[in-house]
Amino acid sequence: YMRYGERLRKARNFRDWTKAQLAEQSTVSQSLISQLETSTTATGSEYTNRLARALDISPDWLADEIGEMVPIYYQTTDPKIIAVARVMEP
């Protein structure tokens, strides 16, 4: 299990961004990003969605390590596949 700050750093490094780049993209200060990454107790709470959106990662993964960091989405225009997917959704 990774701490919040470890997940944040992993996602930032995955994008090959500096803290300054993440700060610019997320409108979260660079100093706060540093604090979140090094804290042993940080949860990110109100910043999680902004950071996840900027990094294009799952907010659930960033917040609680649920699911994958980068969710896989499939797109299709094939009506047969769409029909099967709709049946499977519930």
PyMOL Python script that loads the backbone (N, CA, C, O; Angstrom):
from pymol import cmd

cmd.read_pdbstr("""\
ATOM      1  N   TYR A   1       0.840  -1.191   0.000  1.00  0.00           N
ATOM      2  CA  TYR A   1       0.000   0.000   0.000  1.00  0.00           C
ATOM      3  C   TYR A   1       0.880   1.249   0.000  1.00  0.00           C
ATOM      4  O   TYR A   1       1.797   1.374   0.812  1.00  0.00           O
ATOM      5  N   MET A   2       0.592   2.167  -0.916  1.00  0.00           N
ATOM      6  CA  MET A   2       1.348   3.423  -0.993  1.00  0.00           C
ATOM      7  C   MET A   2       0.583   4.534  -0.275  1.00  0.00           C
ATOM      8  O   MET A   2      -0.648   4.561  -0.266  1.00  0.00           O
ATOM      9  N   ARG A   3       1.328   5.428   0.313  1.00  0.00           N
ATOM     10  CA  ARG A   3       0.715   6.623   0.909  1.00  0.00           C
ATOM     11  C   ARG A   3       0.253   7.554  -0.223  1.00  0.00           C
ATOM     12  O   ARG A   3       0.659   7.417  -1.377  1.00  0.00           O
ATOM     13  N   TYR A   4      -0.597   8.490   0.149  1.00  0.00           N
ATOM     14  CA  TYR A   4      -1.118   9.464  -0.812  1.00  0.00           C
ATOM     15  C   TYR A   4       0.016  10.164  -1.552  1.00  0.00           C
ATOM     16  O   TYR A   4      -0.002  10.254  -2.779  1.00  0.00           O
ATOM     17  N   GLY A   5       0.996  10.656  -0.812  1.00  0.00           N
ATOM     18  CA  GLY A   5       2.110  11.389  -1.419  1.00  0.00           C
ATOM     19  C   GLY A   5       2.912  10.531  -2.378  1.00  0.00           C
ATOM     20  O   GLY A   5       3.391  11.017  -3.403  1.00  0.00           O
ATOM     21  N   GLU A   6       3.060   9.263  -2.051  1.00  0.00           N
ATOM     22  CA  GLU A   6       3.779   8.353  -2.944  1.00  0.00           C
ATOM     23  C   GLU A   6       3.019   8.160  -4.253  1.00  0.00           C
ATOM     24  O   GLU A   6       3.612   8.115  -5.331  1.00  0.00           O
ATOM     25  N   ARG A   7       1.686   8.046  -4.139  1.00  0.00           N
ATOM     26  CA  ARG A   7       0.873   7.910  -5.358  1.00  0.00           C
ATOM     27  C   ARG A   7       0.939   9.180  -6.197  1.00  0.00           C
ATOM     28  O   ARG A   7       1.028   9.115  -7.423  1.00  0.00           O
ATOM     29  N   LEU A   8       0.894  10.339  -5.533  1.00  0.00           N
ATOM     30  CA  LEU A   8       0.971  11.604  -6.252  1.00  0.00           C
ATOM     31  C   LEU A   8       2.306  11.720  -6.985  1.00  0.00           C
ATOM     32  O   LEU A   8       2.340  12.110  -8.152  1.00  0.00           O
ATOM     33  N   ARG A   9       3.389  11.388  -6.317  1.00  0.00           N
ATOM     34  CA  ARG A   9       4.711  11.452  -6.945  1.00  0.00           C
ATOM     35  C   ARG A   9       4.810  10.461  -8.105  1.00  0.00           C
ATOM     36  O   ARG A   9       5.359  10.786  -9.158  1.00  0.00           O
ATOM     37  N   LYS A  10       4.279   9.257  -7.909  1.00  0.00           N
ATOM     38  CA  LYS A  10       4.312   8.247  -8.974  1.00  0.00           C
ATOM     39  C   LYS A  10       3.570   8.760 -10.209  1.00  0.00           C
ATOM     40  O   LYS A  10       4.058   8.614 -11.330  1.00  0.00           O
ATOM     41  N   ALA A  11       2.401   9.356 -10.011  1.00  0.00           N
ATOM     42  CA  ALA A  11       1.621   9.870 -11.140  1.00  0.00           C
ATOM     43  C   ALA A  11       2.332  11.035 -11.817  1.00  0.00           C
ATOM     44  O   ALA A  11       2.336  11.134 -13.044  1.00  0.00           O
ATOM     45  N   ARG A  12       2.928  11.907 -11.028  1.00  0.00           N
ATOM     46  CA  ARG A  12       3.659  13.047 -11.598  1.00  0.00           C
ATOM     47  C   ARG A  12       4.854  12.557 -12.410  1.00  0.00           C
ATOM     48  O   ARG A  12       5.117  13.059 -13.503  1.00  0.00           O
ATOM     49  N   ASN A  13       5.566  11.587 -11.878  1.00  0.00           N
ATOM     50  CA  ASN A  13       6.713  11.031 -12.597  1.00  0.00           C
ATOM     51  C   ASN A  13       6.265  10.261 -13.840  1.00  0.00           C
ATOM     52  O   ASN A  13       6.959  10.266 -14.856  1.00  0.00           O
ATOM     53  N   PHE A  14       5.115   9.606 -13.762  1.00  0.00           N
ATOM     54  CA  PHE A  14       4.556   8.892 -14.911  1.00  0.00           C
ATOM     55  C   PHE A  14       4.327   9.863 -16.074  1.00  0.00           C
ATOM     56  O   PHE A  14       4.559   9.514 -17.232  1.00  0.00           O
ATOM     57  N   ARG A  15       3.879  11.065 -15.766  1.00  0.00           N
ATOM     58  CA  ARG A  15       3.664  12.100 -16.784  1.00  0.00           C
ATOM     59  C   ARG A  15       4.959  12.826 -17.130  1.00  0.00           C
ATOM     60  O   ARG A  15       5.001  13.624 -18.067  1.00  0.00           O
ATOM     61  N   ASP A  16       6.006  12.549 -16.374  1.00  0.00           N
ATOM     62  CA  ASP A  16       7.310  13.190 -16.570  1.00  0.00           C
ATOM     63  C   ASP A  16       7.193  14.703 -16.378  1.00  0.00           C
ATOM     64  O   ASP A  16       7.729  15.490 -17.158  1.00  0.00           O
ATOM     65  N   TRP A  17       6.479  15.084 -15.323  1.00  0.00           N
ATOM     66  CA  TRP A  17       6.279  16.490 -14.999  1.00  0.00           C
ATOM     67  C   TRP A  17       7.068  16.867 -13.765  1.00  0.00           C
ATOM     68  O   TRP A  17       7.299  16.047 -12.877  1.00  0.00           O
ATOM     69  N   THR A  18       7.477  18.116 -13.727  1.00  0.00           N
ATOM     70  CA  THR A  18       8.053  18.677 -12.509  1.00  0.00           C
ATOM     71  C   THR A  18       6.902  19.102 -11.598  1.00  0.00           C
ATOM     72  O   THR A  18       5.745  19.135 -12.017  1.00  0.00           O
ATOM     73  N   LYS A  19       7.230  19.423 -10.366  1.00  0.00           N
ATOM     74  CA  LYS A  19       6.209  19.941  -9.456  1.00  0.00           C
ATOM     75  C   LYS A  19       5.653  21.260  -9.983  1.00  0.00           C
ATOM     76  O   LYS A  19       4.467  21.551  -9.824  1.00  0.00           O
ATOM     77  N   ALA A  20       6.519  22.054 -10.610  1.00  0.00           N
ATOM     78  CA  ALA A  20       6.079  23.335 -11.173  1.00  0.00           C
ATOM     79  C   ALA A  20       5.067  23.118 -12.299  1.00  0.00           C
ATOM     80  O   ALA A  20       4.085  23.854 -12.403  1.00  0.00           O
ATOM     81  N   GLN A  21       5.304  22.111 -13.138  1.00  0.00           N
ATOM     82  CA  GLN A  21       4.362  21.831 -14.227  1.00  0.00           C
ATOM     83  C   GLN A  21       3.023  21.372 -13.671  1.00  0.00           C
ATOM     84  O   GLN A  21       1.970  21.796 -14.146  1.00  0.00           O
ATOM     85  N   LEU A  22       3.062  20.499 -12.657  1.00  0.00           N
ATOM     86  CA  LEU A  22       1.812  20.042 -12.053  1.00  0.00           C
ATOM     87  C   LEU A  22       1.084  21.200 -11.393  1.00  0.00           C
ATOM     88  O   LEU A  22      -0.139  21.302 -11.482  1.00  0.00           O
ATOM     89  N   ALA A  23       1.828  22.069 -10.733  1.00  0.00           N
ATOM     90  CA  ALA A  23       1.213  23.234 -10.087  1.00  0.00           C
ATOM     91  C   ALA A  23       0.499  24.108 -11.112  1.00  0.00           C
ATOM     92  O   ALA A  23      -0.616  24.576 -10.880  1.00  0.00           O
ATOM     93  N   GLU A  24       1.146  24.317 -12.229  1.00  0.00           N
ATOM     94  CA  GLU A  24       0.553  25.149 -13.278  1.00  0.00           C
ATOM     95  C   GLU A  24      -0.709  24.506 -13.849  1.00  0.00           C
ATOM     96  O   GLU A  24      -1.707  25.191 -14.072  1.00  0.00           O
ATOM     97  N   GLN A  25      -0.671  23.208 -14.084  1.00  0.00           N
ATOM     98  CA  GLN A  25      -1.807  22.511 -14.697  1.00  0.00           C
ATOM     99  C   GLN A  25      -2.982  22.324 -13.728  1.00  0.00           C
ATOM    100  O   GLN A  25      -4.136  22.274 -14.152  1.00  0.00           O
ATOM    101  N   SER A  26      -2.686  22.223 -12.441  1.00  0.00           N
ATOM    102  CA  SER A  26      -3.730  21.908 -11.459  1.00  0.00           C
ATOM    103  C   SER A  26      -4.202  23.103 -10.652  1.00  0.00           C
ATOM    104  O   SER A  26      -5.210  23.011  -9.952  1.00  0.00           O
ATOM    105  N   THR A  27      -3.504  24.211 -10.732  1.00  0.00           N
ATOM    106  CA  THR A  27      -3.735  25.399  -9.902  1.00  0.00           C
ATOM    107  C   THR A  27      -3.615  25.082  -8.410  1.00  0.00           C
ATOM    108  O   THR A  27      -4.272  25.706  -7.576  1.00  0.00           O
ATOM    109  N   VAL A  28      -2.775  24.113  -8.091  1.00  0.00           N
ATOM    110  CA  VAL A  28      -2.407  23.818  -6.707  1.00  0.00           C
ATOM    111  C   VAL A  28      -0.964  24.286  -6.572  1.00  0.00           C
ATOM    112  O   VAL A  28      -0.142  24.009  -7.447  1.00  0.00           O
ATOM    113  N   SER A  29      -0.646  24.986  -5.498  1.00  0.00           N
ATOM    114  CA  SER A  29       0.692  25.575  -5.379  1.00  0.00           C
ATOM    115  C   SER A  29       1.777  24.497  -5.350  1.00  0.00           C
ATOM    116  O   SER A  29       1.567  23.378  -4.882  1.00  0.00           O
ATOM    117  N   GLN A  30       2.919  24.875  -5.857  1.00  0.00           N
ATOM    118  CA  GLN A  30       4.059  23.967  -5.901  1.00  0.00           C
ATOM    119  C   GLN A  30       4.468  23.556  -4.482  1.00  0.00           C
ATOM    120  O   GLN A  30       4.839  22.407  -4.245  1.00  0.00           O
ATOM    121  N   SER A  31       4.399  24.495  -3.555  1.00  0.00           N
ATOM    122  CA  SER A  31       4.782  24.169  -2.172  1.00  0.00           C
ATOM    123  C   SER A  31       3.806  23.162  -1.560  1.00  0.00           C
ATOM    124  O   SER A  31       4.217  22.285  -0.801  1.00  0.00           O
ATOM    125  N   LEU A  32       2.524  23.283  -1.884  1.00  0.00           N
ATOM    126  CA  LEU A  32       1.551  22.316  -1.368  1.00  0.00           C
ATOM    127  C   LEU A  32       1.793  20.939  -1.985  1.00  0.00           C
ATOM    128  O   LEU A  32       1.691  19.925  -1.294  1.00  0.00           O
ATOM    129  N   ILE A  33       2.111  20.898  -3.268  1.00  0.00           N
ATOM    130  CA  ILE A  33       2.419  19.622  -3.917  1.00  0.00           C
ATOM    131  C   ILE A  33       3.608  18.972  -3.217  1.00  0.00           C
ATOM    132  O   ILE A  33       3.589  17.767  -2.963  1.00  0.00           O
ATOM    133  N   SER A  34       4.633  19.747  -2.906  1.00  0.00           N
ATOM    134  CA  SER A  34       5.794  19.219  -2.182  1.00  0.00           C
ATOM    135  C   SER A  34       5.393  18.673  -0.823  1.00  0.00           C
ATOM    136  O   SER A  34       5.842  17.602  -0.415  1.00  0.00           O
ATOM    137  N   GLN A  35       4.541  19.419  -0.125  1.00  0.00           N
ATOM    138  CA  GLN A  35       4.080  18.975   1.194  1.00  0.00           C
ATOM    139  C   GLN A  35       3.288  17.673   1.085  1.00  0.00           C
ATOM    140  O   GLN A  35       3.484  16.752   1.878  1.00  0.00           O
ATOM    141  N   LEU A  36       2.401  17.602   0.106  1.00  0.00           N
ATOM    142  CA  LEU A  36       1.593  16.395  -0.076  1.00  0.00           C
ATOM    143  C   LEU A  36       2.472  15.192  -0.405  1.00  0.00           C
ATOM    144  O   LEU A  36       2.239  14.093   0.100  1.00  0.00           O
ATOM    145  N   GLU A  37       3.477  15.399  -1.246  1.00  0.00           N
ATOM    146  CA  GLU A  37       4.335  14.284  -1.652  1.00  0.00           C
ATOM    147  C   GLU A  37       5.213  13.768  -0.524  1.00  0.00           C
ATOM    148  O   GLU A  37       5.550  12.584  -0.505  1.00  0.00           O
ATOM    149  N   THR A  38       5.589  14.620   0.410  1.00  0.00           N
ATOM    150  CA  THR A  38       6.502  14.194   1.470  1.00  0.00           C
ATOM    151  C   THR A  38       5.802  13.867   2.784  1.00  0.00           C
ATOM    152  O   THR A  38       6.413  13.270   3.671  1.00  0.00           O
ATOM    153  N   SER A  39       4.561  14.236   2.924  1.00  0.00           N
ATOM    154  CA  SER A  39       3.835  13.998   4.169  1.00  0.00           C
ATOM    155  C   SER A  39       3.525  12.512   4.349  1.00  0.00           C
ATOM    156  O   SER A  39       3.242  11.797   3.387  1.00  0.00           O
ATOM    157  N   THR A  40       3.585  12.076   5.579  1.00  0.00           N
ATOM    158  CA  THR A  40       3.215  10.686   5.879  1.00  0.00           C
ATOM    159  C   THR A  40       1.738  10.576   6.243  1.00  0.00           C
ATOM    160  O   THR A  40       1.213   9.472   6.383  1.00  0.00           O
ATOM    161  N   THR A  41       1.065  11.719   6.396  1.00  0.00           N
ATOM    162  CA  THR A  41      -0.337  11.687   6.802  1.00  0.00           C
ATOM    163  C   THR A  41      -1.282  12.377   5.816  1.00  0.00           C
ATOM    164  O   THR A  41      -2.494  12.376   6.033  1.00  0.00           O
ATOM    165  N   ALA A  42      -0.765  12.959   4.753  1.00  0.00           N
ATOM    166  CA  ALA A  42      -1.595  13.718   3.806  1.00  0.00           C
ATOM    167  C   ALA A  42      -2.632  12.825   3.148  1.00  0.00           C
ATOM    168  O   ALA A  42      -2.388  11.651   2.869  1.00  0.00           O
ATOM    169  N   THR A  43      -3.795  13.414   2.909  1.00  0.00           N
ATOM    170  CA  THR A  43      -4.856  12.717   2.180  1.00  0.00           C
ATOM    171  C   THR A  43      -5.232  13.463   0.912  1.00  0.00           C
ATOM    172  O   THR A  43      -5.896  12.909   0.036  1.00  0.00           O
ATOM    173  N   GLY A  44      -4.814  14.711   0.809  1.00  0.00           N
ATOM    174  CA  GLY A  44      -5.103  15.476  -0.390  1.00  0.00           C
ATOM    175  C   GLY A  44      -6.496  16.036  -0.446  1.00  0.00           C
ATOM    176  O   GLY A  44      -6.706  17.123  -0.984  1.00  0.00           O
ATOM    177  N   SER A  45      -7.444  15.325   0.092  1.00  0.00           N
ATOM    178  CA  SER A  45      -8.870  15.643   0.137  1.00  0.00           C
ATOM    179  C   SER A  45      -9.352  16.622  -0.939  1.00  0.00           C
ATOM    180  O   SER A  45      -9.677  16.207  -2.051  1.00  0.00           O
ATOM    181  N   GLU A  46      -9.398  17.895  -0.619  1.00  0.00           N
ATOM    182  CA  GLU A  46      -9.981  18.877  -1.534  1.00  0.00           C
ATOM    183  C   GLU A  46      -9.170  19.071  -2.815  1.00  0.00           C
ATOM    184  O   GLU A  46      -9.679  19.624  -3.790  1.00  0.00           O
ATOM    185  N   TYR A  47      -7.925  18.627  -2.822  1.00  0.00           N
ATOM    186  CA  TYR A  47      -7.067  18.816  -3.987  1.00  0.00           C
ATOM    187  C   TYR A  47      -7.038  17.604  -4.915  1.00  0.00           C
ATOM    188  O   TYR A  47      -6.565  17.697  -6.048  1.00  0.00           O
ATOM    189  N   THR A  48      -7.533  16.485  -4.443  1.00  0.00           N
ATOM    190  CA  THR A  48      -7.429  15.235  -5.194  1.00  0.00           C
ATOM    191  C   THR A  48      -8.017  15.340  -6.588  1.00  0.00           C
ATOM    192  O   THR A  48      -7.368  14.945  -7.557  1.00  0.00           O
ATOM    193  N   ASN A  49      -9.220  15.860  -6.714  1.00  0.00           N
ATOM    194  CA  ASN A  49      -9.856  15.937  -8.032  1.00  0.00           C
ATOM    195  C   ASN A  49      -9.090  16.840  -8.981  1.00  0.00           C
ATOM    196  O   ASN A  49      -8.927  16.509 -10.156  1.00  0.00           O
ATOM    197  N   ARG A  50      -8.616  17.984  -8.484  1.00  0.00           N
ATOM    198  CA  ARG A  50      -7.849  18.892  -9.349  1.00  0.00           C
ATOM    199  C   ARG A  50      -6.548  18.248  -9.816  1.00  0.00           C
ATOM    200  O   ARG A  50      -6.180  18.341 -10.987  1.00  0.00           O
ATOM    201  N   LEU A  51      -5.859  17.594  -8.887  1.00  0.00           N
ATOM    202  CA  LEU A  51      -4.597  16.949  -9.236  1.00  0.00           C
ATOM    203  C   LEU A  51      -4.821  15.785 -10.203  1.00  0.00           C
ATOM    204  O   LEU A  51      -4.092  15.636 -11.184  1.00  0.00           O
ATOM    205  N   ALA A  52      -5.826  14.970  -9.922  1.00  0.00           N
ATOM    206  CA  ALA A  52      -6.116  13.817 -10.788  1.00  0.00           C
ATOM    207  C   ALA A  52      -6.525  14.271 -12.186  1.00  0.00           C
ATOM    208  O   ALA A  52      -6.104  13.679 -13.180  1.00  0.00           O
ATOM    209  N   ARG A  53      -7.335  15.307 -12.265  1.00  0.00           N
ATOM    210  CA  ARG A  53      -7.770  15.819 -13.565  1.00  0.00           C
ATOM    211  C   ARG A  53      -6.574  16.347 -14.356  1.00  0.00           C
ATOM    212  O   ARG A  53      -6.454  16.088 -15.553  1.00  0.00           O
ATOM    213  N   ALA A  54      -5.698  17.082 -13.688  1.00  0.00           N
ATOM    214  CA  ALA A  54      -4.521  17.629 -14.362  1.00  0.00           C
ATOM    215  C   ALA A  54      -3.600  16.511 -14.855  1.00  0.00           C
ATOM    216  O   ALA A  54      -3.033  16.598 -15.944  1.00  0.00           O
ATOM    217  N   LEU A  55      -3.458  15.462 -14.042  1.00  0.00           N
ATOM    218  CA  LEU A  55      -2.576  14.351 -14.399  1.00  0.00           C
ATOM    219  C   LEU A  55      -3.252  13.317 -15.300  1.00  0.00           C
ATOM    220  O   LEU A  55      -2.601  12.399 -15.798  1.00  0.00           O
ATOM    221  N   ASP A  56      -4.555  13.474 -15.504  1.00  0.00           N
ATOM    222  CA  ASP A  56      -5.346  12.530 -16.306  1.00  0.00           C
ATOM    223  C   ASP A  56      -5.237  11.115 -15.732  1.00  0.00           C
ATOM    224  O   ASP A  56      -4.967  10.147 -16.443  1.00  0.00           O
ATOM    225  N   ILE A  57      -5.456  11.036 -14.418  1.00  0.00           N
ATOM    226  CA  ILE A  57      -5.455   9.753 -13.729  1.00  0.00           C
ATOM    227  C   ILE A  57      -6.764   9.599 -12.958  1.00  0.00           C
ATOM    228  O   ILE A  57      -7.554  10.539 -12.870  1.00  0.00           O
ATOM    229  N   SER A  58      -6.985   8.433 -12.412  1.00  0.00           N
ATOM    230  CA  SER A  58      -8.194   8.159 -11.638  1.00  0.00           C
ATOM    231  C   SER A  58      -8.135   8.838 -10.271  1.00  0.00           C
ATOM    232  O   SER A  58      -7.181   8.623  -9.523  1.00  0.00           O
ATOM    233  N   PRO A  59      -9.137   9.654  -9.931  1.00  0.00           N
ATOM    234  CA  PRO A  59      -9.157  10.262  -8.595  1.00  0.00           C
ATOM    235  C   PRO A  59      -9.308   9.210  -7.501  1.00  0.00           C
ATOM    236  O   PRO A  59      -8.795   9.390  -6.396  1.00  0.00           O
ATOM    237  N   ASP A  60     -10.008   8.110  -7.795  1.00  0.00           N
ATOM    238  CA  ASP A  60     -10.153   7.034  -6.806  1.00  0.00           C
ATOM    239  C   ASP A  60      -8.802   6.395  -6.499  1.00  0.00           C
ATOM    240  O   ASP A  60      -8.507   6.066  -5.350  1.00  0.00           O
ATOM    241  N   TRP A  61      -7.992   6.225  -7.529  1.00  0.00           N
ATOM    242  CA  TRP A  61      -6.657   5.660  -7.314  1.00  0.00           C
ATOM    243  C   TRP A  61      -5.807   6.624  -6.496  1.00  0.00           C
ATOM    244  O   TRP A  61      -5.124   6.215  -5.557  1.00  0.00           O
ATOM    245  N   LEU A  62      -5.851   7.895  -6.852  1.00  0.00           N
ATOM    246  CA  LEU A  62      -5.047   8.876  -6.129  1.00  0.00           C
ATOM    247  C   LEU A  62      -5.488   8.973  -4.671  1.00  0.00           C
ATOM    248  O   LEU A  62      -4.650   9.035  -3.771  1.00  0.00           O
ATOM    249  N   ALA A  63      -6.787   8.986  -4.437  1.00  0.00           N
ATOM    250  CA  ALA A  63      -7.303   9.146  -3.076  1.00  0.00           C
ATOM    251  C   ALA A  63      -7.095   7.902  -2.223  1.00  0.00           C
ATOM    252  O   ALA A  63      -6.638   7.995  -1.084  1.00  0.00           O
ATOM    253  N   ASP A  64      -7.434   6.725  -2.780  1.00  0.00           N
ATOM    254  CA  ASP A  64      -7.480   5.518  -1.954  1.00  0.00           C
ATOM    255  C   ASP A  64      -6.849   4.285  -2.575  1.00  0.00           C
ATOM    256  O   ASP A  64      -7.006   3.181  -2.055  1.00  0.00           O
ATOM    257  N   GLU A  65      -6.139   4.460  -3.678  1.00  0.00           N
ATOM    258  CA  GLU A  65      -5.502   3.344  -4.391  1.00  0.00           C
ATOM    259  C   GLU A  65      -6.527   2.298  -4.831  1.00  0.00           C
ATOM    260  O   GLU A  65      -6.279   1.094  -4.774  1.00  0.00           O
ATOM    261  N   ILE A  66      -7.685   2.795  -5.270  1.00  0.00           N
ATOM    262  CA  ILE A  66      -8.740   1.923  -5.773  1.00  0.00           C
ATOM    263  C   ILE A  66      -8.651   1.903  -7.292  1.00  0.00           C
ATOM    264  O   ILE A  66      -8.627   2.952  -7.934  1.00  0.00           O
ATOM    265  N   GLY A  67      -8.603   0.708  -7.858  1.00  0.00           N
ATOM    266  CA  GLY A  67      -8.539   0.577  -9.313  1.00  0.00           C
ATOM    267  C   GLY A  67      -7.140   0.852  -9.837  1.00  0.00           C
ATOM    268  O   GLY A  67      -6.144   0.703  -9.129  1.00  0.00           O
ATOM    269  N   GLU A  68      -7.097   1.253 -11.087  1.00  0.00           N
ATOM    270  CA  GLU A  68      -5.830   1.508 -11.774  1.00  0.00           C
ATOM    271  C   GLU A  68      -5.532   3.003 -11.799  1.00  0.00           C
ATOM    272  O   GLU A  68      -6.446   3.826 -11.771  1.00  0.00           O
ATOM    273  N   MET A  69      -4.253   3.344 -11.851  1.00  0.00           N
ATOM    274  CA  MET A  69      -3.863   4.756 -11.924  1.00  0.00           C
ATOM    275  C   MET A  69      -4.437   5.393 -13.193  1.00  0.00           C
ATOM    276  O   MET A  69      -5.025   6.474 -13.145  1.00  0.00           O
ATOM    277  N   VAL A  70      -4.258   4.716 -14.312  1.00  0.00           N
ATOM    278  CA  VAL A  70      -4.773   5.219 -15.585  1.00  0.00           C
ATOM    279  C   VAL A  70      -5.829   4.230 -16.065  1.00  0.00           C
ATOM    280  O   VAL A  70      -5.496   3.167 -16.588  1.00  0.00           O
ATOM    281  N   PRO A  71      -7.101   4.577 -15.886  1.00  0.00           N
ATOM    282  CA  PRO A  71      -8.156   3.663 -16.307  1.00  0.00           C
ATOM    283  C   PRO A  71      -8.111   3.434 -17.814  1.00  0.00           C
ATOM    284  O   PRO A  71      -7.713   4.311 -18.582  1.00  0.00           O
ATOM    285  N   ILE A  72      -8.519   2.257 -18.212  1.00  0.00           N
ATOM    286  CA  ILE A  72      -8.568   1.921 -19.631  1.00  0.00           C
ATOM    287  C   ILE A  72     -10.003   2.123 -20.114  1.00  0.00           C
ATOM    288  O   ILE A  72     -10.943   1.548 -19.565  1.00  0.00           O
ATOM    289  N   TYR A  73     -10.150   2.922 -21.117  1.00  0.00           N
ATOM    290  CA  TYR A  73     -11.466   3.177 -21.704  1.00  0.00           C
ATOM    291  C   TYR A  73     -11.461   2.658 -23.130  1.00  0.00           C
ATOM    292  O   TYR A  73     -10.491   2.824 -23.868  1.00  0.00           O
ATOM    293  N   TYR A  74     -12.544   2.039 -23.494  1.00  0.00           N
ATOM    294  CA  TYR A  74     -12.680   1.538 -24.853  1.00  0.00           C
ATOM    295  C   TYR A  74     -13.778   2.330 -25.550  1.00  0.00           C
ATOM    296  O   TYR A  74     -14.793   2.678 -24.946  1.00  0.00           O
ATOM    297  N   GLN A  75     -13.560   2.606 -26.814  1.00  0.00           N
ATOM    298  CA  GLN A  75     -14.572   3.291 -27.600  1.00  0.00           C
ATOM    299  C   GLN A  75     -14.830   2.504 -28.865  1.00  0.00           C
ATOM    300  O   GLN A  75     -13.923   1.930 -29.467  1.00  0.00           O
ATOM    301  N   THR A  76     -16.106   2.493 -29.254  1.00  0.00           N
ATOM    302  CA  THR A  76     -16.474   1.808 -30.484  1.00  0.00           C
ATOM    303  C   THR A  76     -17.719   2.450 -31.073  1.00  0.00           C
ATOM    304  O   THR A  76     -18.497   3.090 -30.365  1.00  0.00           O
ATOM    305  N   THR A  77     -17.897   2.277 -32.348  1.00  0.00           N
ATOM    306  CA  THR A  77     -19.129   2.712 -33.007  1.00  0.00           C
ATOM    307  C   THR A  77     -19.915   1.498 -33.503  1.00  0.00           C
ATOM    308  O   THR A  77     -20.972   1.644 -34.116  1.00  0.00           O
ATOM    309  N   ASP A  78     -19.391   0.298 -33.234  1.00  0.00           N
ATOM    310  CA  ASP A  78     -20.049  -0.936 -33.664  1.00  0.00           C
ATOM    311  C   ASP A  78     -21.331  -1.130 -32.857  1.00  0.00           C
ATOM    312  O   ASP A  78     -21.261  -1.325 -31.643  1.00  0.00           O
ATOM    313  N   PRO A  79     -22.510  -1.080 -33.505  1.00  0.00           N
ATOM    314  CA  PRO A  79     -23.778  -1.166 -32.772  1.00  0.00           C
ATOM    315  C   PRO A  79     -23.959  -2.489 -32.023  1.00  0.00           C
ATOM    316  O   PRO A  79     -24.630  -2.520 -30.991  1.00  0.00           O
ATOM    317  N   LYS A  80     -23.379  -3.568 -32.518  1.00  0.00           N
ATOM    318  CA  LYS A  80     -23.507  -4.857 -31.819  1.00  0.00           C
ATOM    319  C   LYS A  80     -22.741  -4.831 -30.498  1.00  0.00           C
ATOM    320  O   LYS A  80     -23.230  -5.318 -29.478  1.00  0.00           O
ATOM    321  N   ILE A  81     -21.553  -4.267 -30.523  1.00  0.00           N
ATOM    322  CA  ILE A  81     -20.756  -4.180 -29.300  1.00  0.00           C
ATOM    323  C   ILE A  81     -21.420  -3.220 -28.317  1.00  0.00           C
ATOM    324  O   ILE A  81     -21.449  -3.487 -27.115  1.00  0.00           O
ATOM    325  N   ILE A  82     -21.946  -2.120 -28.808  1.00  0.00           N
ATOM    326  CA  ILE A  82     -22.641  -1.150 -27.946  1.00  0.00           C
ATOM    327  C   ILE A  82     -23.835  -1.812 -27.286  1.00  0.00           C
ATOM    328  O   ILE A  82     -24.058  -1.620 -26.091  1.00  0.00           O
ATOM    329  N   ALA A  83     -24.615  -2.592 -28.039  1.00  0.00           N
ATOM    330  CA  ALA A  83     -25.792  -3.273 -27.492  1.00  0.00           C
ATOM    331  C   ALA A  83     -25.392  -4.252 -26.389  1.00  0.00           C
ATOM    332  O   ALA A  83     -26.044  -4.312 -25.347  1.00  0.00           O
ATOM    333  N   VAL A  84     -24.331  -5.013 -26.613  1.00  0.00           N
ATOM    334  CA  VAL A  84     -23.864  -5.966 -25.598  1.00  0.00           C
ATOM    335  C   VAL A  84     -23.373  -5.225 -24.356  1.00  0.00           C
ATOM    336  O   VAL A  84     -23.661  -5.641 -23.234  1.00  0.00           O
ATOM    337  N   ALA A  85     -22.639  -4.137 -24.546  1.00  0.00           N
ATOM    338  CA  ALA A  85     -22.139  -3.366 -23.417  1.00  0.00           C
ATOM    339  C   ALA A  85     -23.281  -2.786 -22.597  1.00  0.00           C
ATOM    340  O   ALA A  85     -23.200  -2.755 -21.369  1.00  0.00           O
ATOM    341  N   ARG A  86     -24.331  -2.330 -23.244  1.00  0.00           N
ATOM    342  CA  ARG A  86     -25.482  -1.774 -22.518  1.00  0.00           C
ATOM    343  C   ARG A  86     -26.175  -2.844 -21.680  1.00  0.00           C
ATOM    344  O   ARG A  86     -26.632  -2.571 -20.571  1.00  0.00           O
ATOM    345  N   VAL A  87     -26.249  -4.043 -22.204  1.00  0.00           N
ATOM    346  CA  VAL A  87     -26.861  -5.135 -21.448  1.00  0.00           C
ATOM    347  C   VAL A  87     -26.015  -5.466 -20.222  1.00  0.00           C
ATOM    348  O   VAL A  87     -26.546  -5.805 -19.164  1.00  0.00           O
ATOM    349  N   MET A  88     -24.696  -5.364 -20.372  1.00  0.00           N
ATOM    350  CA  MET A  88     -23.775  -5.721 -19.293  1.00  0.00           C
ATOM    351  C   MET A  88     -23.617  -4.620 -18.244  1.00  0.00           C
ATOM    352  O   MET A  88     -23.175  -4.908 -17.132  1.00  0.00           O
ATOM    353  N   GLU A  89     -23.961  -3.378 -18.558  1.00  0.00           N
ATOM    354  CA  GLU A  89     -23.721  -2.249 -17.645  1.00  0.00           C
ATOM    355  C   GLU A  89     -24.308  -2.450 -16.250  1.00  0.00           C
ATOM    356  O   GLU A  89     -23.600  -2.245 -15.264  1.00  0.00           O
ATOM    357  N   PRO A  90     -25.584  -2.846 -16.133  1.00  0.00           N
ATOM    358  CA  PRO A  90     -26.147  -2.972 -14.773  1.00  0.00           C
ATOM    359  C   PRO A  90     -25.421  -4.034 -13.979  1.00  0.00           C
ATOM    360  O   PRO A  90     -25.757  -4.276 -12.820  1.00  0.00           O
TER     361      PRO A  90
END
""", "prot")
cmd.dss("prot")
cmd.show_as("cartoon", "prot")
cmd.util.cbc("prot")
cmd.orient("prot")
